[in-house]
Amino acid sequence: MNDAAHVVDDPLFELLVDSITDYSIYLLSPDGIIQSWNNGAKRIKGYDASEIVGSSFRRFFTPEDRDADEPGRILRDVEQTGRVETEGWRVRKDGTRFWANVIVSEVRRTSGELLGYAKITRDVTQQREIREALDRTARTDALTGLATRTQFFESFDDVIASTSTGRVAVVVIGLDRFKLVNDEHGHPIGDLLLRTRATDLMQALGHSQSLAARLGGDQFACAIPFDSAADLSEVLARVGAAFRNPLHVGPEIVASSASMGVAVYPDDATDVDHLLIDADLAMSRAKRELTIRPQFFTAELDDAARSRRFMAHELSSALVRGQLRLVFQNQVRLSDGVVVGREALLRWDHPRLGSVSPGTFIPLAEATNDIIDIGDWVLTEACTRAAEWTDGLRVAVNVSPAQVTRDAWVDELQRALAVSGLPPERLEIEVTESALLNQTPDTLRHLEQAQALGVSIALDDLGAGYSSLGTLLSFPFDKIKIDRALIARYPDDARAPSALRAMLTLGHTLPAQVLVEGVETLDQLRLVEQQGFDEAQGFHLHRPQ
């Protein structure tokens, strides 16, 4: 009763209702006979008032809904509750259908007497099509046509039900050296390789009960119901062989391989989330061991996974518990030995784990997405600390790939500068080479926006992983930082000076300042001074403080 509409006996109100064209608005008698008709109803359904007033509203329903007495259900529900909102197909005068959002409410006199029901209808066909398109996007990978992670989760129970034994192998497959394919042959060839491998995977699985998905990037997954270990081995052998087939593109041959990890339901886990995690751990071991054989999840990996989950849980609250802190390591200009800047280095002091290595917890923070909050704190804290320095030196801050790709990152950068009062020219943002391996247009656009503010951009850890000229040329870096792994080889490795000299020449050609990380001995310092490097940092020069 409280939600019921009351009659407004006012010609101006009737004129207002009649002028509304986006909504079909009319009055129904308690038994569903149409009493009024506005211009919106005429536009949406195609009838003039003279054709429709006095008719039953049942004529707007599809034959199947009329057979199911959907009109009667709506009248009964509104009689009981006073208001009903529903969606469904409705039929126009010309026989075409549209998807309607419908609201039916009681209309009563101020005395409480029921006059009938106000029915408001809106054509939401376009919105429904958009929802369905978004739903298809969420469940079907646009590049390969395989299921997405979302669809993989939703369909996994169907795979379990398809096997008499109830045993299903979840396999995670990661392409090897996919980044090199993109670098050497271009992203269109990389995309072609992904599409080809998706087709190969479906053919190798062979039967409809199996489920295949692209998890993202260069990772695939499949769920394989099996009756015996021999049956599973046969399917895995076909999948492995399919992923080793070279891709022929005109005269070019693109070599390819993949690493596979396997977890078994219900032996290893009973939910698909943990099965994927377990299979991914096994796949990572296959990559480390450089083996083409599928690696199965084991208790040893389970121990490692539990340890990782504990650390991830603790890391999620490390910031609010005050366990994270910054130290700063000086950067020295080699021509005169003057300190020209300091790099902010993150430390985690845990009451049980002790001092956790950044090499351990930073990749974990990136995997759990905690790096966003931690990275924002590091940026603000480093700027605040640097603004307090009386020597006016610049501060270098590392940022994660996950941070740089976010639209909000540039806003966070500006906020950190504003809150701290640090001039932009005293801030240097360091991005690792890995941030650019699978760069998006947003990555470079955000770096360009930061540079336009007056912030310097440095490429960190050059020489680690898959270094490429394409990475160096992807952005006008102000500084190049050579990874400590190169200088660490000297003097034991006679090739180290040549490798360093090549990096220096390349950096100066860009042109950019070139800094060497990890200078820890006098011999190493003398080498980089002789070769003409611009700056250096390391324990031999200054320890972090």
N, C-alpha and C positions, 0 to 999 in steps of 0.2 A: 504494500500500500504506500509506503514512504517513497518508493521509486516511481510511482505511477504519475503519468502526465495528467494535467488538468486541462479542461477545455478553455480556450481563450477565444471568447466571442468578439473578435475585433477584425474588421475588414482589412486593416493595415497588416495585421499578422498573417491573414490568409494570403495577401498580396506578396508578403515576404517569402512565405513558404513556396508559393507558385513560381517565384523568380529564381529559386535555387535550381540549377541545371546539373550540378555534379552528383546530386543524390536523388534517387527515386523516393518520394515521400507521399504516402497516402494512408487513408484511414480504412481499417477493416471493421466489419461488424463482428460480434463474438463468434459467429459461425463462418467467418472467412469471406464475406462478401465485400467487394471493393466499394467504398462510399465516396472517395475523393481521388483526385489524380493531379499531380503537379507537372510542370514542364520538364523537370528532371526525369520523372517517370516516362514521359513521352520520348525524351531523347534516348534514354537507356534501353527501353523495351520496345519502342516503335509504335505504340498504340496512341490514338487520340482518346481524350476523356470520353467522348460519345461512344467509342467502341468498347470500352472496358468497364466503366462504372456500372455496377449492378451484377458483374460477373464474379465468379469465385477466383480467389488468388491461386487456386490449384493449377490453373492453366499455365502459370509461369514455370512450373516444375517439369523436369524431364520425365518421360514415361516410366523409367525405372524407379524414380523417387515417388511418383504417384502410386505405383504398384506397392511400394513399401510403406505407403501412407505417411510420408515425410511431412506433408502439410498438416495432417491431423496431429502428428507428434508435436509440431511447433505450437499449435493452438493449445494443446493440453499442457505443455510445459509452461507457456506464458500464463495460462489460467492458474497454475499452481504457484509460480514464482513471481509473476508480475513483470518479468523481463527475460528475454532470450536473445542470445547473440550466436549466430552460426554462420558457416560458409558452405557453399556448394554450387553446383551448376544450375543456371536458370536459362530459360528459353525466351528469345525475342519473338516478335511478331513474324519475322521472316524465317524463323526456324533455326537461326544460328544460336549458339550457346555462348554464355559468358560466365566467368567465375564471380560469384556475388558474396559480398560481406553483408549480412542481414541482421538488423536489430528490430525486434518486435517488443513493444512496451504497452502496458495498459493505459487507457485514456479514461479518466473519470471526471464527473462533475465535482465541483467543490463540496457537494453534499456527500460524495462517496459513491454515487451511482455509476456503474460501469457502462460506458458508451460503446467501447470496442477497443481496438488495438491500433496504435500508430506503427506503421512498418516503414523502416528506412533502409534502402538498398543502395549499395555502391558497387560499381563495376571495378573489381580488383584483378582482372585477368592479367594485366601487365605485371603487377606486383607478384602474382603467383608464378608467372613465367620466370621472373627474375629470381625468385626464391628457388625454383627448380633448377635454374642454371647454376646458381651458387651451390646448390646441393650436389649437382653433378660434378662441379669443379672440386668440391671437397672430397668426392668419392672416386673420381677418375683422374689420373695423372694426364695433364694436357699434352705432354710431350710424347709419352709412350703408349697411352691408352690403357695402361695397367691400373689396378686398384691403387688407391692412396693408402697411407697408414690408417686413416680413419676407416676406410672400407675394410681393410685387413682386420682391424679389431672387430668390426661389426659382423664379419662373415666367418670368423674363426670357428664359432660353435657349429656352423653348418658343415665345416670340414670334419670336425670330430664326429658328428652324427653320420657321416658318410662311410665310416669304416667299422667293420665288425669287431675289430680288436680295441677300438677306442684309442689307438696310439697314432700320434701325429708328430712329424718332424718339422720343426720351425728352422728354416735355413736363412741366414743373413749372408748376402753376397756383396762384396765390395770390389769394384774394379781397381786393378793395380795401375799406378802411374797415370791415372786419368788426366791429371793436371798437365802432364807432358804432352798428351795427345792434343789438348786444347792449345798449348803453346806452340807446338810444332806444326799442327795442321789447321788450327783455327777452330773457333767454337761451333761453326756449322757442322764440321766433321765430328766434333765431340758429341753434338746432339744426334747426328746420324748413328754414331756408335751406340749411344744409349737406346735409340729406337730399335736398332738391329738386335741388340742384346735382349731387349724385351721380347721381341718376336722369337729369338732363339730359346729363351727361357720357357715360353709357352709351348713351343714344339717339343722341348726336352721333357717337360712334365707329362705331356702326352694324354692325360685324361682330365675330364672336367671336374673331378672331385678336388683336385689340387687348386690352391689359391696362390696367385702371384701378385706382387705389389712393388711399386717403386717407393722406397722410404724417403727419398730425397737425394739430391746430388748424384753421386755415383754408386749409391747403395740400393740393392734390391732385396726382397724377401719373398719366401714362398713357404706355404704350409702343405706338407705332403702326408696324406694318410697312408699307412703301410701296415701290412700283415706280418712281415718277417724282416729281419735284418738284411737278408739277401735282396729282398725286393727294394728296400731303401737304398742299399749300396748301388743297385743297378740304376735307379733314378738319379742319384747323386753323381754317378759317373757320366751320365748323359748331360747333366747340367754343367759339370766341370768342363767336359769336352766342348760344349756349345760356347762357353765363354772364352775358350782358347782359340776359337776360329779367327784367323786374320780377317780384317775388313778390307775389301778391295774397292778403292775409289779411283776409277780411271786407271792410270798407270801406277798409282800409289798403293802401297800395302801398309795398312795400319795394324801393327802387332798389338795384341791384347791378351790379358789374362785376368784372373780374379781370385780372390781369397774367400773361402767359405767357412762359416761356423754353424754348428748344428746343436740345437737343444731339443729334447724329446718330451712331449706331453704324454702322460702325466708324470714321467719319471723325474724330470728336472724341475718342473714347475707346473702349476695348474691354471695359471692365468696368462693370457697372451702378452701382457706387458712384461712380466718377468721372463717369459720365454724369449722374447726379443732381446732383452738385456743379456741373458745368458748366451744366446747365439752370437750376439755382437762381441761379447768377451772372447768367445771361441774364435770368431773371425779375426779379431785383433791378434790373437796368438798365431794364427795362420800367416798373417802379414809379417809378424816379427820373425817367424821361422822360415819365411820365404818358401813355403811349401804349397804345391797345387792340390794336395790332398785335403779333403774336408776335415776340420778339427771339431771334435765333439766336446761339449761342455763337461767339465770334471769338477770333483769336489775341491781340488786345488784352486781352480778358477772361482769356485763358489766362495772360498775363504777370502780370496782377493776382492770379490764383489761385496762381501759383507763389510770388509774393512773400508772399501770405497764408499759404501752407503753410510757407514758410521761417520766417516770424515765429511761426507757431503752434508749430513745432518748437522754436524757441529759447525761447519763453515757457514751454513745458512743463518746462524745466530752470532757468528764471531764479531760482526760489525757492531751490533747493538750491545754486546757484552764488553766492548772495548778491548778486544784481543788483537785488533789490527793496528799497526803503527807504521810510520814512514821513517826511513833513514835516507841519507843523501850522500852520494859519492861525487867527489869533485871531478870535473873534466878540465884537462890541462892543455893549453896551447903550447905545442912543442917548440915553436920558434924561440920562445923566451921563458917558458916554464910558468907562465902566469895562469892562475885558475880563472877560467872564463864562464863556467857554469857548473851546475850540479844536477845529477839525475836522481829523481825520487824513486826509491826502491821499497816495495811493500814487504812487510814482515808479519807473520802470524805466530803469536805465542799462545799455545793451548795448554791448559793446566794438566792435561793427561798426556797429550801427544808431544809436548815440548815445543821446540821451535820447528815449525813445519816448513820444508823447503818450498820456495815459490814455484819451482819446477813441478812440484806435486799439486799444490792447491790451486794455482791459477788455471791450469787446464781443467781442473774439476769445477771451478767456479764458472768457467766458460760453458762446460757441458750442462750445468744445472741452471744456467742463466743468472746465477747470483752475481756474476761479473758486472751486470748493469748497475746495481746499487753500490757494489764495492768500487767500481770504476768511477762513478760519480763522486763518491766520497773522496777517493784518492785525488781526483782532479781538484776539488774544492780545497782539500787539506793542503795539497802541495802549493797551490796558489796563495793560500793564506799564510803558510809558513814563509814562502819566498818573499811575500810583501813585507815581512818583518825584517828581512836581512838588510843590514846597513851598507853592504858592499854593492848592492844593485845587480847581482849576477842573475843570469837567466836560470830557469828551472826546466828540466826535461821530464816529461810525464809520458809513460807508456799507456796506450789505449788498446783495448781489445777489438778484434774484428766485429764482435757482436755489438759493441758500442757505436762504432763509426757508421754502421749501416742504418742505425735508427735516425729518423727525422728529428727526434727530440735531442739528439746528441749536440748539435750546434747550439741549441737553446741552453743546454746544461753548461756548455763551454762559456757562453756569454754570461750566464748567471755566476759561474765560478769567478770569472774576471771581475764582475761587478761587485760581488760580495766581498772579495778579498782586496779590491783596489789595485790589483797587479796590472801594470801596463801590458798590453798584448805582446809587445815586442820582447818582453822578458819571459815569455812562455814558448816552449818548444814541445810539440806533440810528436811522439815516436810511434810509428805504426810498423808492425812486423811484416816481413815479406809474406807471411801466411795470410795477412789481412787482404792482400791483393791477389792471391792465387785464384780465388773464385769471386773476384770483385764484381760488384753491381754498379750500374750508373750512379746509384745513391752514394756509394763509397767515395768515388772521386768527387762528386758534387759537394759532399760534406767537407772533404779536405780542402777543396777550392774555397768554400765559404769561410773555413777557419783561416786559411792563408790570407784571404781578403780582409780579415779583421786585423791582420798584422802579426798573427801567430806563425812561427816557423814550423815546417813539417820535415821530419827526419825519417828515413827508412832504416829500421833497426834490424840487426842480425843478418845482414847480407852475407851470404856464403853458407848459411845454414839451410838444409833442405834442398829444394829444387830451385836454385838461383837461375834467373834468366834475364836476358837483355830486355825482354818484353816487360818485365816487372819494373826495371829501372826507367824505362821510357814511358810508363803509364801515367807518370805524374811529375811535375817540376819540383823535385825535392830540394830543400835547402841544405840538407846534410845527409850523408850516407854513413851508417855505422857498420863497421866490419865485425862479423861475429867472432867471439873469443876463440872459437874452435880453430881458426886459421893461425893465430899467433901462438896458440898453445902447442902447435907442432914444432915450433922453433925452439932450440936448434937441432932437435932429433931428426926432423924431416928436412932434407936438403932442398926439397921443392917448395917449402913454405915461403921463402923470400920472393920467389917468382910469382906465386899465387897472390901474395899481398901486393906486389908491384902491379900486377894486372888489375886488381881491384882499385888501386889508387889511380891508375891511369884512366880507367873507365869512369870513376867518380869525377875526376877533374875535367874530363871531356864533356860531362853533362851540361853545365858545370855545377859542382856541389862541393861543399866542405866534406872532408873525409876523416872520420874518427875511428880509431882502433880500440875495441874493448878487450879487457882481459890481459893487460900488460902487467905481468907479475914478477918479472925478473929484470935485472939490469941489462942483460944481453938483449932481451926483447925490446926494452926501451931504446937502446942504441940502434937496433935495427930499424924501428919505425921512424926514428929521428933522421937516420941516414937516407931512408927512402923518400922522405919529404912529406909524411903525413901531417895533416893540419892539427889534429887533436888526438888525445889518448886518455883513457881512464883504466884503472886497475889497481890491485892491491899494492903494487910496487910504488905507485904514485900516492894514492890516498885510499884508505879503507872507508867504507860507508860509516857515517856517524849519525 
